[in-house]
């Protein structure tokens, strides 16, 4: 599949430029308590979320006017384009509101509906992951790879928040939780970055949207891992919200079987 993908060089450079903008804005905003609004889905949004996404959209539209944009805070633009930028200005807004430094910006470029390029930028720890699906990924400029997992009973798993799961989804999740060695909760996008860096084995979530996961998927897949929904299907713009990321592709079948055991 990677042989058929377009050249990534120009897009990676631009994606990092976007991350530089968002990083500068978040570092300034992190120094004071934000003004908060509650959205219709009961989640938080701040003026910084909107300001960062607006800035990134302006830069994209100036540089690539024919590209589409999907973002968390504003309406989709040209989402049927071959190239679509997918933006989450603050992944972990609740943590940002509380001043807990586990939030970052997610910037992805999809090609023909698939995760292509991803940036996970984490300003408060000065960390950045950049990846190209099925090609290569970096953390802070150094190449990274996911790790193998020979025994699921020894696996280290992350989950952003089981409260986002439906009752049935949580029952599915419990089957995996009870099989593995440990589950770490609450790290937002940082958890997906550490999986790509070979520090954990699986990430399991539900209730996500494309802007929550496309960047992370590109980074993980560039590092040698795999990301699907709980049925094993590829991610799409209109995904069902479930996500399973595995550093070891050989384990994905077993994890999916466990999640879907009657």
N, C-alpha and C positions, 0 to 999 in steps of 0.2 A: 504493500500500500504506500510506503514512504516514497518509492520510486516515482509514483505518479503525482505526488504532491508538488506544488510550486516551490520555487526557491524561497527560503525563509529569511535571508540575510537582512534585507531592507526592513522587513516587518519587525524583526526582533529588535533592531536598533530603535525603531520608532516606538515600539511597546515599552522599551526601557526609558525612553524620553518621557512618555506618558507617566510612567511610574515615578520619575524624578519630580514631576509636577505634583502628583498626589502626595508624595512623601513630604515635600516641603510644606504643603498645606496642612497635613495631619500633624506634623511636628509643632507647628505654631498653634493649631487648635487644641492639642493635647495639654497645653499649659493652663487651660481654664475650663470651668464647667460649661458644657454646651447647653444651648436652648433646645428643648425637646418637644416633638410633636408625636402623638400616637396615631399610627396609620389604621386603616380599616381592618387590617389583619391583626391588630393589637401589638404590632412590633414598633420599635422606636425608629424615628428618623430625626436627624438634626440638620441644622443649617449647613454644617460641614459636609454631610453626605451629599446634599444637593449641590453645593458649590464645587466640590471635587468632581462630581459626575458632569456638571455643566462645563467645566474647564476641559475635561478629557474629550467630551463630545465636540467642543469647538475645535480642538486640535485635530481630531480625526476628520471632521468635515472639511477643514481647510486643506489637509494633506491628501485625503482619499475621498473626494466627494461622492464617488459612486459606491462606496462601501456602506454596508448596513450597520446599524447600532442597536443593541439590546442592552438596556441598563435597568437597574433596580428602581430608580427614582423617577424616570421620565418615559414617555411613550417610545415604542419601537420605531425605528426608521429603516426602511428598505430591507427588511429582514429576509427577503428572498434573493438578495444578492449572493454571488458565490463567496464573497468575503464579508463577514459580519463580525464586528467588534462587540464583545460581551463584557460589561463593566459592573463591578460591585465596588462602589467608592469606599465603603467601610464594611468589610466582612467582620462581623462582631460588633455591631453598633451598641448593643447592650453593654459590652465590656468597655467600649469607648466612653459611654455615658458615665459608667462607674469609675473610670480612671484605671481600669485593670488592663495591663499592657498585652493583651492577647487579641489584637485586632490588626487588620491590614487592608490593603487594596488588592483586588483581583482584576487583572486585565487579560482578556483572552481574545484571540482572533480565530474564528471558525472558518473553515473552508469547506464549502458544499455541505454545511450542516454538521461537520465533525470538528472536535477540538484539534486545533493545528498548533497554535502558539499560546503559551501561557506565562504570565508573570504573577508571582505571589510576592508582594512587597510588604515587609514588616518593619515599619520605621522605628518603633520603640526599641527593638533589639538590633537594629542596623543589619537586618538579614534580607536577602532577596534570592528567590528561586526563579530561574528562567528556563523554559523548556520548549522543545519542538517535538510533537508527538512522533514516536517511533524513530527518532533520530538521536537526540542528545538533550541533556539537562545539566544545569549548573546551579550551585549554591554559592553566592558571593564570588562568582567567577571561576570556581573550581568544579570540574566535572563530577557528577554524582551518579550512583546506581542504587537501585533498590536491593534488598537482601533476600536471600532464600529463606524459606521456612519449611523445614523438613517434618516438623511435628506440630500440628495445630494446638495440641495441649500446652505447648510452650509459647504460643503466639502472644504478642503484645498488640492490643487493639485500641483504637481511639473512636470516640463517638462525641459529636458536638453537644448534643442534648437529647436524651430519649423522650423528653416532653414533647418534641416535635412529631413523635410517632403516634399513629392511631393505636387503638387497643390491640388490634390484630397484628399490626407491625411490631409492637412491643413484644408480643408473645413470640413472634418469629425471631426477634433480636435476642430474646432470653435464651433460645436454644444455642446460639453462637456464644453468648456471654458465658454460659455455664460450661462450655467446652474449652475455652481458651484460658491462658494463664492469668491475664489481667486486662482490664478495660480502663482507659484513662478518659475522663470526660472534660469537655469545656474548652478545648484549645483552638476552636474555630479553624481558620485556614492554616495556622501554624502546624497543626497536626498533619495536614496533607503534605506540607513541606518536609516534615521530619520523616514521613513514610518514604517520600522520594529520595531522601538522603540515606535511607537504609537504617533508620533508628527504630522503626516499628514495622508491623507486618500487615495489618488490615485497618481500614477506616470504614465505619458503617454509619450511615445516616439516613434519615427520611425527612420529608418536608422541605427539601431543597428545590431551587430553581436553577435554570441554566447559568445565571450570573453567579451562583454560589459555587459552581463546580467545574465549569469548562476550563478555566485557567489551571486549576489544580489537576485536572485530568491530563492536560497537555504536559505539565511538568512531570507527573508520575509516569505517563506513558513514554515520555522521552528518556526517563531514567530506567526503563525496563519493566515497569509494572503494567497493570491493567485496571480500567475503571468501567463498570457497567451499572445497570440498575439491578434490583434484587432478582429479576428474571433472567439476567445474563444478556439483556439487550443493550445495544449501544446508546449512549446519551444523545438526546435530541433537544431542540429548543423548547419543545412542549413535553418534556420528560415527566414521568409520574412522581418524581420527588425522592425516590429511593436511590441510594448510592452504595456500592461496595467497591472499595479500592483495595487491590492486593499487590504487594510488592513482588510476590512470587506468582507468576502466571500459572504455574502448575497446581496451585492451591485453590484457584478460583472455582473450579468445578465442585470441590468438596465443600467450600463455603456456601455456594449457592444451593447445593443439595441440603445442607443443614438448615439454612434459612427457610427452605420450602418444604421441609419434612412435615407431613400431616400429623 
